[in-house]
Amino acid sequence: MTSQPIRTAVAGFGLSGSVFHAPFIAANPAYELSIIATSDPERQAKAKERYPAARIVNTPEDILALAGELDLIVLGTPPATHYPLAKAALEAGLDVVVDKPFVIHSSEGEELIALAAKESRVLTVYQNRRWDGDSLTAQKLLDAGTLGAVTRFEVGMERWAPEIAKAWKASATAEEGGGVLFDLGTHVLDLALRFFGPATVTYAEITARRPQENADDDVFLALRHDSGVITHVTVNLNSHVHGPRFRILGTKGGFVKFGTDPQEPFVLGGGLPTDPEYGVEPEENHGTLELDGERTTVPTERGAYPEFYRLLAEKLDDGGAASARPVPVDPAGPVAVLKLIEQARTLASKDFFGKA
């Protein structure tokens, strides 16, 4: 696409950088994966092995010191660092991708949006679950009006994770971006707003059940959309038995979908986004549609995380911030998600907020 590749740096090489960003940047010829920042020796060795052409540095600040040699920075660092690093990157003249959660406070997100406009830089947020196969399938059903007028949307992301593997997650409070609401919660709230429009949180349970949890790991929210749809959100890291990913009820029918999108485990297992089987879900995990009492299986759309970086390359190739092309994710959407989280925390009673 571009006459010159988009010179890109990835800050952080944990799960975010190594699974959700670097493989997709490296697989797209519009980009050059120029720099990877990680101070962990094992991650440095892994980055060197996988991406021998990339320069390995220790910190995001090392990337910013080389801003004149770059076009784009991707922030896959802990949430509390997103605001200061994105601000510094925009001021250094870089276009910026921020992994979710965008920032910790909605006011910080609004400030970054204004700064990006002032600096004529591109700013977007990696809400990759928009390109999960099940999300694309649900969107297709909604766009076709298959279910009629939707009355209720139930969306969940549940896991059994009794131990906290990452040190920063074990220590982070909610004020520092810790907890499942800032993690998985930002995904499902983003989908609720994307599918059914603006909403208000009407009820919230926010609980910490694991002894080592300093923020929250078990959350239930009820939302009322301006469109009239009621959404129930469940995110839980204490679940032996997982509920449905989606249950959508409408005046003509309903759709239910269980299971986990295969893209993340495929890449974790060593697969590449360019592999023919990438993003293809097994038939046994396909969703169920019921219309007039008759149930049928709905094949899951192929997962499409590469779309994020394809759309971003088109935007940057077409003139960046000056282009009329949309960014892959308008950061105003993630700001709206943060406002829902703020509403939820305000609503949550002392019976539910804190240790169970």
Summary of the structure (lengths in Angstrom):
residues: 356
radius of gyration: 20.1
end to end distance: 53.0
largest distance: 62.4
contacts: 1209
relative contact order: 0.16
helix: 38%
strand: 24%
